[in-house]
């Protein structure tokens, strides 16, 4: 077992925590030993949560649990350990004509992290979250006991763990149901919106409810909003490309602080707007599902100060009012998000009490971390709270604790903790 004393951070490089002890067990016996020997542990996968979700002084990493135990190619079921990454599975399953029923916008996350965050994708209205396609998982509890959880067996613990941010125990392995595909290509249709309002974006989504996948890019860098909504379906013509985890280029070091400012962000958005006219085309999986994966360490573009993602969901009935008000507030503060993604969500599973999405819309905004960011986030929280808004804990770093709409104290034993869990406990 490897042990390292180091400084750790989430993907957004804020906040950072120094002198953390990171244990990297290589088998479940070592995991159980660490759980029994330590009073407090923070569970961590591949470190792709943006904020403080996986930060703590004593960290238990799942990355040593990286075995793919079995792949049932006939029925599309993968049995693997929790430290296996989506990227590890992707080439294998697509070559056999299978794909994840739900995938987030990055492949470099662990299976354990996908469950703890209960990740969602561009097809939430029809397929729900990652938990909807989990057959079962093995969970190591605070006393070292290992239990199997599914929607039928230890069901309450299953749903508490899905979206539970690693506070119920250490996920050791999982079995996942995949979806059959004929092709690794997508039929994509883009609708470009110029001089738009949030009502225009919402209306575009609503008029295309029958489409399986949908997500919008929104440009906040100009006086009026504009953007493009990308709809897609799986191509039905048989064609299985070799999926590669190679990257096009890498960001070798942190860019100078301030490189991403209103001028550079505006220039990038102008390029992206021109590149995405209203049109239909066939695109590969990488381009539609994982566009940012083409750039290794893209988080370094924000500089050593890091960035803040504000990712909130708002109920359907309040969506337009809340989105318009949030856009006006952002412009009032003079902050410009580099990347903004709008998605529509369907009704959640009735037992998915900790999952982020509910029926309505979510907006994810990536801001360079400036001096004014804390004040903006505080005002956004105050604006969205009475409208039923909530934030995504896998992305959160500084929001008002109530915005999670989860009470960490309800998870019982606090052995599995983090800076986030401690921050969210309201005195």
Buried (B, 14 or more C-beta within 10 A) or exposed (E): EEEEEEEBBBBBBBBBBEEBBBBBBBBBEBBBBBBEEEEEBBBBBBBBBBBBBBBBBBBBBBBBBBBBEEBBBEEBBBBBBBBBBBBBBBEBBBBBBBBBBBBBBBBBBBBBBBBBBBBBBBBBBEBBBBBBBBEBBBBBBBEBEBBBBBBEEBEEBBBBBBBBBBBBBBBBBBBBBBBEBEBBBBBBBBBBBEEBBBEBBBBBBEEBEEBBBBBBBBBBBBEEBBBBBBBBBBBEEEEBEEBEBEEEEEBEEBBEBEBBEEEBBBEBBBEBBEEBEEEEEBBBBBBBBBBEBEBBBBBBBBBBBBBBBBBBBBBBEBBBEBBBBBBEBBBEBEBBBBBBBBBBBBEBBEBBBBBBBBBBBBBBBBBBBBEEBEEBBEBBBEBBBEBBBBBBBBBBBBBBBBBBBBEBEEBEEBBBBBBBBBBBEEE
